[in-house]
Amino acid sequence: MVAESTQELRSDQEIASSINPLPIAEIVAEKLNIPDNALTTYGKFKAKIDPRELDSSSNEAPGKLVLVTGVSPTPAGEGKTTTTVGLADSLNHIGVRSIAALREPSLGPCFGMKGGAHGGGFAQVTPMDDINLHFNGDIHAVTSAHNLLASLIDNHLYWGNQLDIDPESISWTRSLDLNDRVLRSMDLRIRRNLSRTGGFNITAASEIMAILCLAEDLDDLERRLGNIVIGFKRDLQPVRCRDLEIEGALAVLLKDAIHPNLVQTLEHNPVLVHGGPFANIAHGCNSIIATRTAMQLSDVVVTEAGFGADLGAEKFLNIKCRLAGLNPSLIVIVCTVRSLKFQGGVGISDIQEPNVGAVKAGLTNLLRHIENMLAFGVPAVVALNRFSHDSEGEHEAIVSAVKNVGSDCFVCNHWEEGGLGALELAEFVGNLSSEVPDLRFCYDLEDTLFDKISHVATKIYRAQGVEFSETATQKLSHYQDVGYGDLPVCIAKTQYSFSANPEALGAPTDHILPVRDVSLSAGAGFVVALSGSIMTMPGLPRRPSAMDIRLNENHQIVGLF
């Protein structure tokens, strides 16, 4: 529980180390009441839940689903995970059984620029070191399965290519859970006189990561793995993973990874952390299995979608909710004073200085996100994540603007106060109607792939239109011709702007969305459109976070967040 002042404990790491977690078995016994055979412990404070062993009658009706998303972020992020954790803790404070359902952090951002993804202050998930590093091995399992498929593809070519695969059409990369720009493209020598071009994606962008997060169960996982299209034959027909007869081997590597991970907040409330697709280059949501498990075990599930609402929330609603039949009861848009000053044109170095004028200029970004979310037919409110350097005038400008468009804005102080800092928002959530709103999508599955991308671009990004490269046009037409035209779309673009240009801040409307390439994720069940300069294997900044991470004299990890 919150026992010490943040004036004494400045870093998230210091705060986390000041509070002793409960054994995970106590969390299960006291708050979840699930059978022993449904739990596999990984040490004292982590576990996996096998949903097959849960009593389907343990909850009379599934819990309500609340989605936490955000405005277009600053490079440091605006605290969606912190708000998700804080809201779940607050709900438990007022007697509403709540579970937070989060994504797993990737080693790439941890050692790159963004840092970890476990919340912050007194609204954290613990044990933070384990969660941000190897955790329970899920991401490593995805990496291994991805690379096993890559090696078996090239082995098939080596031994004669009985399927008559066109080597130049092979789209399956290799995968690594680190940022490494030099691995984006490389020449692969299969054998003498046979080579092809290949490369690496970060594991968070792997189709297998998306499959893990969108699969209903282990059988569905194996079916989706078999549906992966790795390339095309010389007659232009797709080559699937099942044609290589290896989907079973991939499923073996993922048989434990498919089970959600159970950890706890600093206030000893349960959290499910499972799956880790990025929202700027993938679909940005935790697993369907974890979300449904949490809904079975609680009254309210608070989940998050990555980056701004134009990315994670759009994909959560158009892809995850559509495929899983989920309907959120509420969308919470996280906003910070600094994010609006950033969107209003203030540089990062000056972002902590009071500037009501810049906040008002940046409000166009927040109001655009509110309007977009309401268009899905789901109520939307704003959680103003308070920072110590905020001014009252800045808060008043935001609250007033949100109320003027008919939404509610709650100033939250969960970073400093834990669950006690978001009680007003929790009371609002606790009083939500039991009737679930009807979700409206941006596009119909019967639309062409071209039209689906255009609908997202014009309705969510407010682009004038889409410019498809010749490569993208040819591939989309081919996907339509071979039977994949009914899939939803997942657009990969910068998180810093509604446009494909990270410098175009606020709420731009006079832009064209350039789609330079597309890829087919038939196993996951969507088509990816690459926009602007977005890369599926990120690079490292000039000074990576890895330079500040080390073991101290007591062999404890410092500098991770």
N, C-alpha and C positions, 0 to 999 in steps of 0.2 A: 504494500500500500504506500501512498505518498506520505513520506515521513520526514523529509528534509527539504530545505529551501533550495531552489535552483540558483540562488545567489551563492550558495556554498558549492554546488555541484554544477559546473559549467558545461561539461560535455555529456553527450548521450552515453558514452561509455562509462563515465564516472557515475552517472545516475543509475544505469543498469547494474553496475557492480555493487551498488549500495543496497540493493533489494534482493533478498534471497528467494529464488523461485521455489515453488512446491514440487515435490515429486509428481511426475505426470500422471501416475496412477491415482493420486488424490484428486486431481482435476476431474478425472473420469468418474471416480466414485462419488464425489460431492456434487458435480454440476452436470455431468452428461449421462450418468447411469447406463452405460453400455456394458455388455458382457465381456468377460476377460478374453474369450476366444476371438473377439473382434479387434483386439489390441496387440500390437507387436512393439515392445519398447526398444528404443535405440539409446541405451544408457538411461540415466535417471530422469532427464527432463524432455525427452523427445519420444515420439511414438508414431506408428502408422496405424490407421484404422482400415479394417477390411469391411466395406459396406455390406458385403454379402452376409456377414454374421450379425448385422443389426436387426432388431425386432421391428418389422415394418409397422407395427401398431404402437410404437413407442411415443408417437405424436399423433393426435387425432387429425390434424391437418398440417400441411407444410407451413413452415414459418414464412413471414413476409420477407421480401427481398428488397433491399435498399442498395442502390448503386451510388458509389462515391466517384466523382470525376472532377475535372478542374478546368480552370481557364488556361489559355496558352501560357506555358511556364517560362520562368527565367531559367538560365542554365543550372541553377541550384535546386530547382524543384520547389513546389509550393506546399507540400505536406499532405498529399492525398492519403498516404499510408498512415501518417500520424493522425489524421482526422478519422480515418476508418477505425483505427484502434481506439482512439479517444471516444468516439461515438458508441462503439460496442461496450466499452467500460462504463460509460454514462448510462446506457440502457440497463445494464446489470445493476447499477446503483439504484435505479428507480424500480427494480423488481421485474424487469422485462428480460427474460432469458435470451441472451444474444451471443452469437458467435461471429467473429470476423473471419472472412475468407479472402486470402491474399495470394499473390503470386510469389514464386521463389526468386530471390536475387540472382543475378548472373555475375560471374567473376569478372567479366569484361568491364562493366561500370565500377565495380568495387576497386579494381586496380587502375581504372582509367580516370574519369573525371567526376562522375555523379556520386560515387560512394555506395554505401549499402542501401538496403531497402527493408528496414524493419521498424519504421516509425521513428519517433524522436522524443526527447525529454521524458516526461512521465507517461507518455502514450506510446510505449514500445512493446515489441514482441521479444521474448527471450527464449533461449540463449542466443544473443545477437551474433557472437562470433561464429557459432555453428551454422546459423541460418544464412549468414552472408558468405560463408566459405563452402565446404563440401556438403553440409547439411546431411540428409539421409541418402545421398548418392543418386537422386533422381536425374539431375542434369548430366552427370557422368554416364548414366545408363542411356539417356537419349543420345549423347555424343557417340557412345560405343555402337548403338544400333544404327545410327546414321552412317558411321564410317564402315561398319560391316557391310551395309548395302553397297556403298561406294566400291569397296574392295571386291565384292562379288560381281559387280557389273564389269569391272576391268578384267577380272578373272574369266568371265564369260567371253569377252573379246579375245583374250589370250588363247583360249582353247578352241577357237574356230568360229565363234559368233554364229551359233546355230539359229538364233532368232533373226539374223540379218538386220541387226541394229545399225542404224547410221551413226557412226561415232561422233559426227559433228552435231547430231541432234541431242546428245545426252545432256540433260540439264541438271542431273543430280551431282551436287558438289560434295566436298568433304566438310567436316564441321569441327569447331573448336570453341570452347567456352572462354575465350580471351579475345581482346581487341588486338588485331595484327594485320595492318593494311597490306603488308608485302605478300600475304597469302591470298589476296583477292583473285589473282589470276596466275596460272602457271601451265607449263607444258608437261604433259604426262606421257612417258614412254612406256607403252604396254609391252611391246617386244620389238625386235628388229623390224623396221619398215612399217610399224604401226604405232602411232601416237595420236593424242587428242589434247584439246585444251580443257583444263579443269580449274579448280580453285576451292576456296573455303568460304563458308558462311559462319557467322557466330551461331552457337547452338540455339540461342533464343529465337533465331530466324529459321531454324530447321522445320521442315514440314512434319517431322516426327514429333517435335515439341507441340505443334498445333494439333496433331492427331491425339497425342496423350491428353490434351486439354479438352478435346471435343468428343472423345470416345465415351460411349454409354457404359461399357464394361469391357472385360478382357476379350470376349468374343468379338465385340464391335471393334476393339482396337486391332485385332488380327485381321479382320475384314478390311478395315481402312488401310492398314499397312499393305495388304495385297493390292489395293486400288491405286497405290502410288504409281504415277507415270514417270518413268526415269528417262524417257526419250521416245524416239519414233523409229519405226522400221523404214527401210528405203522406199516402201510403198506408202509411207506417210501415216500408217496405222500406229496407234500408241502401243508402247511396250510397258507392261505393268510389272510391279514387283512380283505378283503371283506367277507371271510367266517364267520368272527365274526360280520359282518354287522355294522362296526363302522367307516368306512372311512369317512362318512359324518360328524360325530362328530369331528374327527380330523381336517377336512377341516374348520369347523366352528371356531376352535381356531386359524387358520392360515389365515383367510379371509382378515385381514388387514396387516398381516406380509408379504403377497405376494407382496405388493406394494412397489416399491423402495423408499428409503429415500433420500431426497434432502437437502444438506447442502452447504457450500461454502468454498473456500480457503481464506487465509488471504488477497488475492488480489481480493476477491469478485467474483470469478469465480465459476460456478456451479460444484458440485460434487454429484454423486449418490453413496451411500454407502449401500450395500444390500447383506446379506448372509455372513456366516462366517466359512466355512469349512477349517480346517487346511490342509496344503499340505503334511505334513509328515505322517499323519494318515488318511486323506481324500483327496478330489480332488482339494482343494486349490484355487478355483475361485469364484468370485462373481456371482450373478444370471444371467441367460440368459435374464430374463425380464429386468433387469437394463441395461445390455449391449445393448440390442436391443433398449430400450427406449433412451439411450444416443446416439446411432447411428442415431436415427430418429430426434434428436434435435440438432445435431452438424455436423461439417465437419470432425472432427477427434476425436475419442474416445481413450483415453489412459487408459488402464486397466492393472492390475497386476495379477500375479500368485505367490503363496507363496513359500518361501525358494528358493533353487537353481533351475536352469533350468532342472535338472534331475528329479525334483519332480513336482513343480507347472506347469512349462511350458509343460512338457511331458503330464501331465494330462489335461491341458487346450487344447492342440492340439489333443490328442488321444481320449479324452472323450467329453469335452464341445464342441469343434468345430465340431466334428463328429456328435454329437447328435443334435446340433442346426444349422448346415450348415453354420457356420461362417468361414471366411477366413481372417486372419490378413494380413495386408500389410507390416508389419515390426515387428521384434523382437528386443527389446533393452535389452541388458544384462548389468545389473548394476555391477560394479566392484569397489572395494576400494583398496588402497595400503595396508591397514591393513589386508584385507581378503587374499591377495596373500602372505603377510609375514606369516600369520597364516598357510596357505596351504604349505608354504615353510619351516615350522617347527619351527617358532618363537612362544614362549609362550605368553599368553595373557598379562602377566606383562611387557613384553618387546616390545609389538607390536607397540608402538608409536615411538620407536627409529629408525632413518633412517637406512635402510639396503637394498641396491640395490641388493645384492647377494641373499637375501631371496626372494625378489620380483621376481627375475628371476627364482628362483627355483619353486615358486608357480604359475608361468605363465602356467604351464602344465594344471592346473585346469581350468583357463579361456579359454585356447585354446581348451580344450576338450568340454566345453560348447558351444563355437562358432561352432565347427565342428558338434556337435549334432543338433543344431538348424538349421544350413544350410541344414542338411540332410532331414528336413521336407519340403524343397523347398521354404522357406520364407527367404528373406534377413535379415541379423542380423548385428547390430552394437553394439558398447560398449559405455556405459555412465560411465566415470570414475568419481565417486562421490568424490569430493575433500574434504579432511579434513585439518585443519590448521597445523597439524604436519607432513604433507606429504613433501617430498623433490622433487625438480625439477628432479633430477636424477631418482628417482623412477617413476615419471610420464613419463619421456622420455622412460624408459625401457618398460613400458606397451604400450604406443602409438606405439612405433616401432614394438613390437612383433605383435600387432593386425594388423598393416598395412602390415606386412610381410606375413600374411595369407589371405590378400585380403579384409579385412573388414575395417570399419572406426571406430575411437575412438575419442570421444568428452570429453574433460575435462569440467566438470560441477560444478558450484559453487552456485547452487540454495539454499542450506541451508543458506548461508550468504546473498545472493543477491535476493532470490525469483526468479520470472520469468525472471529477467534480467540475471540470472546466467546460463541459458541453452539455449541462443538464437541460438548458432551455431547448436545445435542438433535440435532445433525447425525448423530452416530454412531447414535442411535436410528432416525432416518429412513433412514439408509443400510442398516440391518439389517432393514428392513421386508420382509415376505414378498412374493414376486412374485405371489402370489394376491391378486386384487382382491376386497374384500368386496362382498357383495350389498347394494345400496342399497335402503332401504325409504323410501317416500314418506309424507307426512302424509295424503294423500288420493288417491283414484282419480280419473282424468279423467271417469269415468262419473258421479261424484257431481254433484249440482246445484251451481251457483255459490254458492248460499246455504250449502250444506253444506261446500263447500271452505273458504270464509271462516271458518265456525264451527270446522272441524277445526284450522286454524292457530291461531285464537284460543284454543281450549280446550287443545290439545296443546302448543303452544309458549308462548303468553302465559299459560296457565293461568287464562284468564277463565272466569267462570261461564257466560257466553253472549254473544251478539251482539245489539245493538239496531240494527236497520236503520231508517233514516229512510224516510218515505213515498217520497221521491225515489229513494233507493237501491233500495227494493223494486220500484218500477215499472220502473226501468231494468234491474235484474237479470232480472226476469220477461220483459221485452222481449228482452233478449239471448238468453235461453233460447229464446224463441219463434222467433227468426229464425236459429237455428242455431249460436250461439256458446256453448252451455252446456258444451261439452267442453273449454274452455280452462282452463289453470291460473290461479291468482289471485296478484296482487301487492299486498300490503297496505302502504299508506303511513301511517306513524305515527311518533310521537316516538322518537328513538333512546335517550333517557335512562331509559326504564322499560320493563318488560314490558307495562305497561298503556298506555292512550292519554293518561295524565296524567303529564307529566314529573316531577312532584313525588312520585310514588309509587315510592319507591326500594326496593332489596332484591329480594325475590321475591314480589310481591303475588299473592294468589289470589282475593280477594273482589271482583273488579271485573267490569264489563260493558264489552265493546268496542263503542263507538258508531261505526257506519258511516254517515256523513252523506251521502256521494255515491259514485258509481262511474263509471268511464269504460271504454270498450271500446278496447283496443289490438289490433285484429284482425291487423294486419300483423306486429307483434311476436309475437303469439300468446298474449296473456294479458289478463285483466280486472283493472283497478286499483280497489282499494277505498280511499277516503279516510277516515281515522279521526281523530276528535278535531279539533284545530285545525291539523293539518299543512297546509302550503301548498305548491303546486307552483311558486310564485315567491317565494323567500325575501326577507325584508327585511334591512336592514343594522343592526348594533348601534349604540348611542349613539356609540361611538368606533370607526369602521371601521379595519381594518388599512391601508387606502389612505392614511390620514393619516401613516403612518410609512414609506411606500415612496417612494423618490426616487432620482435619480442623484447620485452624489458628484462631487467635483471632477475625477475621472478618467473620468467618464461611465460608471461601473459602477453597477449596480443594488444598492441596499442596502435593508434592511428588508422584503424579500419574505417571509422566513421567519425 
